[in-house]
Structure formats: C-alpha cells, structure tokens
Amino acid sequence: MVLWISAALAAVSFSLANTVRGETDRTSTVLDEVRGYYLATGAVDRAAVELLWAVSYQGERKIKEGVASVDYTFPTGVAHVELIPETAKLDVNTVPPDRLMRLVTALGVEPGQAMQVTQGILARRSGAGAALSPSPGPSFPGPGASLHEVEELLSVTGITPEIFYGTYVPAQGNPVPGEPRLIRRSGLVECLSVFGSKGQVDPNTADPAVLAAIGLTPDGIQVLLSQRRTEPLTPQRLGQLAPVLGPASQFLILQSSSIFTIRATARVRLPNGQLSDMRRTVAALVKYMPYGAYDPPLHILRWYDTTWSN
C-alpha cells in the first residue's frame, strides 16, 4: 500500500511539475512578446523622428537617402526597421487595367483568377462591385467609387487572404543545403496603396511585382534588385542602368516621399544575453507635413499593432 501511494504521489508530482513548467514557459513567451511590442514601437518612433530630421535639417543624415531599412541596437534588444515610401507602390484607385493585370500575374495568381481579380478591382473602384458579388444576406448601400483603405480589397471577389497578404511557396527545383525551402511571395498589400504612385515608382524599394507591372523584364528586374542590394540607387547609377532596363526605365524615379510605411520587427534580449526567438512586428503609416507650417510636423495615418515582416 505504501508503494502504491508513493507511486501515485510521484505521478501527481510529475504532472504538477510539467504543468508548472509549461505555464512558466508560456508566461515567459507572453512577457517577451509584450517587451518586444514596446521595443518595436520605440523603433518606429525613433525611425520616424530620424526621417523627420532628414527632411527638416540640412547636414549629416541619420538615415541615408534611399535606404530601405535600418537596424537599431538597444540595451534591451534589437530592431530591424523597414522604410517603405508609398511611391514604391501603385495607386489602387488609378492604376491602369494592363498594369493591374501584370501585377496580379506577377504575384503568382493563375491567369483565370488574375483576370477575375483585375475585373473585380476595376468594378469595385468604379462603384459597380456590389453587382458582381451579390450576397444572400441583408442589403446595404453600395460603397463609394474610390477605395479609402487598401484593406477594402479583401471584399473583392477572387481576392483571398493569401493574394492580399502574401504567402510562402516551395522553392523550385531540388533544395540546396542551406537554402530556404520556402520562398516568400508578396501580396497586393505590398504593391498597392491609396497613397501610391500614379505613374513612376521608387526603384530602391518597389516590390519586384510592381517592377513587373510597370513593364520591366525579368532580367531587368534581377539587374535592378542586385544593384540596389549593394547600395541605394542614385540618379547617376539609375541613368547608367537605363539601357539595360529598357523603355520601362522611364517609369522609375528617385524622389522624396512625404508618406512612409515604417515597419519594425524587434527581438528582446534575455537575461543570459541572447536574443529571444519571439519576434514582434508593428507598423505605422506616417505622413510628413511641411516643416514650420504644421505642429506636429508628422501625422500617423494608420497604426498596425499586428503586421507581418519578412
């Protein structure tokens, strides 16, 4: 009887120890996520202010012109911040149908579905979207002709979350040791914006699908991507690449933007000095106002508590 009681107590103790350990790990993960959230928020604020200094003051820039990202090291962790001007995206309300079709196709959508998505976006922004996708529930007034938020595309027939937000697809061919087996495929949210460009796009930060949409060939896109990986493109370097890029190079322009998506991914530092595996990403859509005419000189148009980053 004593042995059976001892075995039962040992089993209860073992189960309790596992439960306590699991709850401790879960609490630690939640704590790292909360700390990572505030670390990423601080990184967004820092990048926004440093961009403001670059616009407002002449002198040495904290963030070099044309860079797509910066890395910050804090005592409590690290943060990778992406700087995406809205001029790197196409205006969802004015992009021509041929560009829109090339964009959706470049995102890996099948031709039939790509045509459906293109026609759905054109119908939605013209105010005829309700007629294309009737719902059996109660009827509501149709939306306005223009899209006020890019997330409204999720209501367009044929656009799935994978097409809008992007997804991962298997790498083509036999996997090479050390190389990723899954490749990131961009989504419409990274290529279209209500504040996007109506003609020319920024070559330093434009997504490859956007470059394909404006008419660059696959070889031209690879050349441009390899050039901007080394250092940000300048007007001189862009002019030298024009013969290689072809006629579509006229739709590339290097100019300052007043609206940026600032997206930060943070990892907190653990007591042992290592970085946590928990990554936390937040983003802000920031508009910079003319210096001296507005107080404050920057406005946050949208804040994303939860977003995705590569």
TIBALO-868787 format. One line per 8 residues: their letters; for each residue x, y, z of C-alpha. Coordinates in pm, 1 decimal. Example, Ala and Ser with C-alpha at 12.3 -4.5 7.8 and 13.67 -1.06 7.14 Angstrom:
TIBALO-868787
as	1230.0:-450.0:780.0 | 1367.0:-106.0:714.0
***
This chain:
TIBALO-868787
mvlwisaa	0.0:0.0:0.0 | 285.9:236.6:85.0 | 449.1:163.8:-251.0 | 122.7:228.5:-439.2 | 67.6:554.6:-251.6 | 427.2:658.4:-324.6 | 381.6:580.2:-694.5 | 57.8:781.3:-705.1
laavsfsl	220.9:1077.7:-532.1 | 516.2:1059.0:-772.2 | 279.1:1062.8:-1071.0 | 90.7:1363.2:-930.6 | 417.3:1543.2:-859.1 | 547.2:1472.7:-1210.4 | 223.4:1600.7:-1367.8 | 225.9:1911.2:-1149.8
antvrget	589.6:1981.8:-1235.7 | 514.9:1957.6:-1608.4 | 216.4:2189.2:-1570.1 | 418.9:2445.4:-1377.5 | 700.0:2429.0:-1630.8 | 456.2:2473.5:-1920.0 | 289.0:2770.8:-1754.6 | 628.6:2923.5:-1678.9
drtstvld	734.2:2890.7:-2043.4 | 402.5:3035.6:-2162.1 | 432.1:3330.3:-1924.5 | 788.1:3390.0:-2039.3 | 675.1:3388.4:-2403.1 | 393.8:3633.3:-2331.5 | 637.0:3857.4:-2143.2 | 882.9:3851.4:-2433.8
evrgyyla	600.5:3939.9:-2671.8 | 492.2:4238.7:-2461.4 | 850.7:4360.9:-2426.3 | 904.9:4308.6:-2799.2 | 592.0:4510.6:-2878.1 | 715.4:4815.8:-2689.7 | 1065.3:4773.7:-2829.2 | 926.6:4768.3:-3184.5
tgavdraa	705.5:5068.1:-3105.8 | 1009.2:5261.5:-2984.4 | 1199.4:5167.6:-3300.1 | 914.0:5301.2:-3516.8 | 916.1:5627.7:-3319.1 | 1294.4:5660.4:-3349.7 | 1293.3:5598.0:-3725.0 | 1005.0:5842.7:-3772.9
vellwavs	1195.3:6116.6:-3587.3 | 1521.8:6049.2:-3770.7 | 1338.9:6071.1:-4103.6 | 1189.2:6398.9:-3985.7 | 1538.4:6531.4:-3908.9 | 1648.9:6434.2:-4257.9 | 1359.6:6630.2:-4408.7 | 1379.6:6931.0:-4176.7
yqgerkik	1751.5:6990.5:-4122.7 | 2040.4:7018.6:-4361.8 | 2353.5:6831.2:-4262.7 | 2451.2:6476.2:-4182.8 | 2155.6:6242.4:-4216.7 | 2089.3:5979.7:-3954.2 | 1917.9:5771.5:-4223.8 | 2082.7:5783.2:-4565.8
egvasvdy	1868.3:5880.1:-4856.4 | 1723.1:5585.6:-5045.5 | 1792.7:5314.3:-4784.8 | 1520.1:5054.1:-4745.0 | 1593.5:4956.1:-4384.6 | 1791.6:5041.3:-4072.5 | 1895.7:4834.5:-3771.5 | 1887.0:4960.4:-3414.3
tfptgvah	2058.4:4810.7:-3112.3 | 1906.9:4891.3:-2774.3 | 2016.2:4778.5:-2427.6 | 1703.3:4562.8:-2411.9 | 1717.6:4415.0:-2761.7 | 1746.0:4481.7:-3134.8 | 1505.4:4604.7:-3400.1 | 1503.6:4587.9:-3779.5
velipeta	1308.5:4878.0:-3930.5 | 1185.2:4884.9:-4290.1 | 1125.1:5221.3:-4458.1 | 877.7:5189.2:-4744.5 | 771.4:5509.3:-4922.7 | 424.1:5498.3:-5068.7 | 581.5:5599.3:-5400.6 | 710.3:5240.1:-5415.4
kldvntvp	350.7:5123.1:-5461.8 | 89.5:5182.5:-5728.8 | -223.5:5386.0:-5664.2 | -502.0:5131.4:-5632.8 | -761.7:5384.1:-5749.6 | -587.5:5488.2:-6072.3 | -358.9:5201.8:-6181.8 | -441.6:5115.2:-6547.7
pdrlmrlv	-601.1:4776.0:-6618.1 | -297.7:4644.2:-6809.7 | -62.0:4725.4:-6522.5 | -304.2:4580.0:-6273.0 | -325.7:4256.5:-6470.8 | 54.4:4230.8:-6494.0 | 82.6:4297.8:-6121.4 | -162.3:4025.5:-6020.7
talgvepg	1.7:3779.6:-6260.5 | 347.1:3863.9:-6122.6 | 218.5:3773.7:-5775.7 | 175.0:3414.6:-5895.3 | -201.5:3417.7:-5944.1 | -333.9:3183.7:-6213.4 | -438.7:3366.7:-6535.4 | -809.4:3293.4:-6493.7
qamqvtqg	-819.4:3407.6:-6133.2 | -591.6:3702.0:-6216.2 | -846.5:3822.7:-6472.6 | -1124.3:3782.8:-6215.2 | -927.0:3979.3:-5955.1 | -844.3:4254.8:-6205.0 | -1203.3:4291.5:-6316.9 | -1319.9:4283.5:-5954.4
ilarrsga	-1086.2:4567.2:-5853.0 | -1188.4:4775.7:-6154.1 | -1555.7:4717.9:-6075.1 | -1506.2:4791.4:-5704.7 | -1335.9:5125.6:-5758.0 | -1596.1:5226.9:-6015.5 | -1878.2:5159.4:-5769.2 | -2011.2:4853.1:-5951.7
gaalspsp	-1859.7:4593.0:-5721.6 | -2187.3:4519.0:-5543.7 | -2340.3:4394.9:-5866.9 | -2058.9:4144.6:-5923.1 | -2072.4:3980.6:-5580.3 | -2430.7:3969.8:-5452.6 | -2475.1:3833.9:-5101.8 | -2783.4:3647.9:-4975.2
gpsfpgpg	-2799.7:3848.7:-4651.0 | -2946.7:4191.0:-4581.7 | -2868.8:4456.5:-4840.9 | -2663.9:4762.1:-4754.4 | -2580.9:5077.0:-4952.5 | -2302.3:5021.3:-5202.8 | -1955.6:5161.6:-5129.5 | -1821.5:5476.9:-5286.5
aslhevee	-1637.7:5474.1:-5615.8 | -1286.4:5505.8:-5470.8 | -1118.2:5289.7:-5210.9 | -1032.4:5471.5:-4887.1 | -824.2:5187.7:-4739.4 | -630.6:4921.3:-4923.6 | -782.3:4657.6:-4693.1 | -1111.3:4708.3:-4877.9
llsvtgit	-966.1:4486.2:-5149.7 | -1043.3:4188.2:-4925.4 | -1410.2:4236.4:-5016.8 | -1337.4:4199.2:-5389.0 | -1441.9:3870.8:-5546.0 | -1144.8:3642.0:-5611.1 | -904.1:3807.7:-5365.4 | -810.3:3564.9:-5090.4
peifygty	-604.2:3646.3:-4779.1 | -308.3:3472.8:-4947.2 | -333.7:3701.5:-5251.3 | -376.3:4012.8:-5038.2 | -124.1:3948.0:-4759.7 | 112.5:3715.8:-4947.2 | 219.9:3363.4:-4866.8 | 507.6:3115.0:-4887.3
vpaqgnpv	556.7:2875.7:-5177.9 | 800.8:2583.7:-5218.3 | 1130.5:2665.7:-5384.2 | 1158.8:2543.5:-5741.2 | 1392.2:2259.1:-5823.4 | 1585.6:2041.8:-5581.4 | 1650.9:2214.7:-5248.7 | 2014.1:2313.2:-5195.0
pgeprlir	2155.0:2251.5:-4845.4 | 2149.8:2575.3:-4652.5 | 1898.3:2740.7:-4883.8 | 1534.8:2800.6:-4769.3 | 1280.3:2550.2:-4894.0 | 1002.4:2807.8:-4882.5 | 1012.6:3138.5:-5069.6 | 815.0:3443.7:-4972.7
rsglvecl	558.0:3558.4:-5230.2 | 441.1:3916.0:-5191.3 | 77.8:4021.9:-5169.7 | -131.0:4309.0:-5300.0 | -87.5:4498.1:-4972.7 | 283.5:4539.2:-5052.6 | 218.4:4662.2:-5406.6 | -95.7:4879.2:-5393.0
svfgskgq	-187.5:5177.0:-5178.2 | -446.7:5453.3:-5168.8 | -147.6:5690.9:-5143.6 | 54.5:5515.3:-5412.7 | 219.8:5649.4:-5724.8 | 9.2:5733.7:-6028.4 | 294.7:5685.4:-6272.8 | 658.2:5643.5:-6172.1
vdpntadp	771.1:5432.5:-5875.4 | 1072.1:5435.0:-5644.2 | 1331.4:5183.0:-5774.2 | 1503.5:5143.1:-5435.2 | 1203.9:4996.0:-5253.8 | 947.6:4886.5:-5514.7 | 845.1:4521.8:-5492.4 | 952.2:4300.9:-5787.2
avlaaigl	584.7:4255.4:-5877.8 | 547.7:4634.4:-5905.2 | 854.2:4646.2:-6129.7 | 696.7:4379.8:-6349.1 | 370.2:4574.2:-6356.7 | 536.9:4886.8:-6499.6 | 691.0:4677.2:-6777.9 | 1038.4:4567.5:-6664.6
tpdgiqvl	1151.1:4231.9:-6798.4 | 1254.3:3950.9:-6559.5 | 1619.9:4007.6:-6650.0 | 1585.8:4380.3:-6591.7 | 1423.0:4319.5:-6253.4 | 1709.2:4093.1:-6144.3 | 1966.7:4351.6:-6252.1 | 1787.1:4625.4:-6060.5
lsqrrtep	1749.7:4411.2:-5747.5 | 2118.0:4313.7:-5748.5 | 2224.7:4676.1:-5792.4 | 2012.1:4811.8:-5508.7 | 2123.4:4534.4:-5270.0 | 2478.0:4669.0:-5274.1 | 2380.1:5029.8:-5200.5 | 2086.5:5264.9:-5268.0
ltpqrlgq	2049.6:5372.3:-5627.2 | 2140.6:5728.5:-5721.3 | 2022.3:5925.4:-6026.2 | 2359.6:5864.4:-6191.7 | 2351.4:5487.8:-6136.6 | 1988.4:5471.7:-6244.1 | 2078.1:5656.3:-6564.4 | 2355.9:5406.2:-6633.1
lapvlgpa	2110.4:5119.6:-6592.2 | 1854.1:5269.9:-6831.6 | 1986.4:5090.3:-7145.2 | 1971.9:4756.7:-6962.2 | 1626.5:4815.7:-6815.8 | 1475.0:4923.1:-7146.9 | 1181.2:5156.8:-7213.3 | 1021.7:5080.6:-6875.3
sqflilqs	1306.4:5271.1:-6704.0 | 1112.6:5592.3:-6770.3 | 867.0:5480.6:-6500.8 | 1139.3:5476.3:-6234.5 | 1212.0:5793.5:-6041.9 | 1414.3:5885.5:-5735.5 | 1227.4:6147.6:-5539.7 | 1148.9:6218.3:-5176.0
ssiftira	816.5:6095.4:-5043.4 | 601.7:6255.0:-4775.4 | 426.2:5930.8:-4672.2 | 612.0:5626.1:-4542.2 | 522.5:5287.2:-4402.9 | 761.2:5234.1:-4111.5 | 763.6:4869.0:-4003.9 | 974.7:4745.4:-3713.1
tarvrlpn	1049.6:4388.9:-3604.6 | 1201.0:4357.1:-3257.5 | 1366.8:4081.6:-3053.7 | 1426.5:4137.5:-2683.5 | 1747.1:4044.7:-2505.3 | 1718.7:3766.7:-2245.8 | 1893.6:3772.0:-1905.3 | 2163.6:3541.0:-2044.2
gqlsdmrr	2245.3:3797.7:-2315.8 | 2096.4:3601.6:-2605.1 | 1811.2:3727.2:-2821.1 | 1465.2:3581.0:-2775.9 | 1315.6:3367.2:-3050.9 | 997.2:3573.8:-3020.2 | 972.8:3836.3:-3293.7 | 719.8:4116.7:-3263.4
tvaalvky	630.5:4342.8:-3555.9 | 435.2:4669.3:-3561.4 | 397.7:4931.2:-3834.3 | 281.9:5287.1:-3885.8 | 176.8:5481.8:-4192.7 | 332.4:5824.5:-4135.2 | 278.3:6147.6:-4327.5 | 535.6:6426.8:-4303.8
mpygaydp	392.8:6777.1:-4319.3 | 578.4:7089.2:-4447.1 | 825.9:7195.3:-4180.1 | 716.4:7500.8:-3981.8 | 362.8:7503.5:-4118.3 | 217.0:7227.9:-3901.0 | 256.7:7128.0:-3538.6 | 330.0:6842.5:-3500.7
plhilrwy	512.5:6807.1:-3831.6 | 429.1:6437.3:-3869.2 | 94.5:6259.4:-3855.0 | 29.6:5887.7:-3806.6 | -238.9:5796.6:-4058.3 | -261.3:5428.6:-3965.3 | -117.1:5217.2:-3686.3 | -84.1:4839.8:-3711.4
dttwsn	-46.0:4664.1:-3376.5 | -3.2:4334.8:-3558.5 | 151.7:4304.4:-3900.7 | 389.5:4082.7:-4096.4 | 750.3:4128.8:-4197.5 | 999.7:3910.2:-4380.0
***
